Amino acid sequence: MSDEKVCADDMIEEISRKLKVCGHPVRLKLLCLIHHQGEPCVTNLWTCLGESQPVISQHLAVLKENRIVDSTVQGNKRIYTIVDPFILNLVSKIVDTKEV
């Protein structure tokens, strides 16, 4: 086996950071719901998850600060989308998985 690194340290650090951010159960549920619903508004998210609006808003803020999701305003609604390609791919696989 070669002494060559399979994955660069900086890539590992970045992926590890993203996984830590998304690994919280509420955040992972949010990401799966955003992916499943397309572009849900924040009201749909906290209603579907049965959590309070402040709790959902706090978790969305963490995802947004870490550039995992982004939001746009459409009328009087704030719409969320997953913007990180790595996380989008991962969540797609999670949503498409029928058994764990």
N, C-alpha and C positions, 0 to 999 in steps of 0.2 A: 504494500500500500504506500502511496506517495505521501510526502510530508505536506503537499499542497493542501490548502484549506478548501473544503468543499463549498463553504459559504463565507463570504467576507464578514469580518467582525461588524462593520458598520451596518451591513444589511441585517444581520442577526439582531443587533441592538434596535434598529427601527421596527422590525417585525415584532420583537418582544414587547416593545412599548405599545404598539397597536393592539396586540393580543391582551395586554394587561388592561388597557382602556376598555376594550370590548368584552372582556371576560366576566364582568359583573352581570349576574343573571338578569337584572332589569334592563341593562343596556343591550344585552344579547337578544332579549325578547323584543325590545324596541327595534333593533336592526332587522330581525326576522319579519316583524310586522310591517316596517317601512318597505322592505323588499316585496313582501306578499301583496300589500295594498297598492303598490306603485308609488304614489305621491300623497300619502295621507296628511291631513292637517293634525295639529297637536291635539285637538279635541277628540278625534278618532283614536289617537294613541292612548290617551289616559283612560278613555271610556273602555276600550277593548282590553286593556291590561288590568282594569279594576284598581288602579292606583290613583292617588290624588294628583291634581294638576301640578302643584309645586314639586312633588317628587319626580314626575315625568320631566318637567321643565329643567330641573337640576341635572338629570341624567342626559338630556338632550344638549344642555350647555357643555357638559364634559365632552360629549361626542363632537360637538361643533368646534370647541376650542382645539381639539386634537385633529381637526380636518378630516374626520371620518364621515360626518354628514354636513349638509348645508341646508339652508332654508331660504325660501322666497315667499314674498307676500303676494297673494292672489285675492284681491278684494279685501275682505276682512279676515282672511284665513292665512295662517303661516303653514306652508307646505314643506315637508322634509324629504330629502333624497340622500342616498348613500353616494358619496363622491370619491371615496378612496377605492381605487380599482382592486387592490389586494383584499380588502374587507368585503367589497361587493362580491367578488368571486367566492370567498369563503362562505359568506352568508347564503349565496345561491346554492352552494353545495349542501349546506345545513338544511335549508328549506326543502331541497329536492330529495333529501335522505328520508327514506320511509322507516328505517329501523336504525337503532343506535346500538 
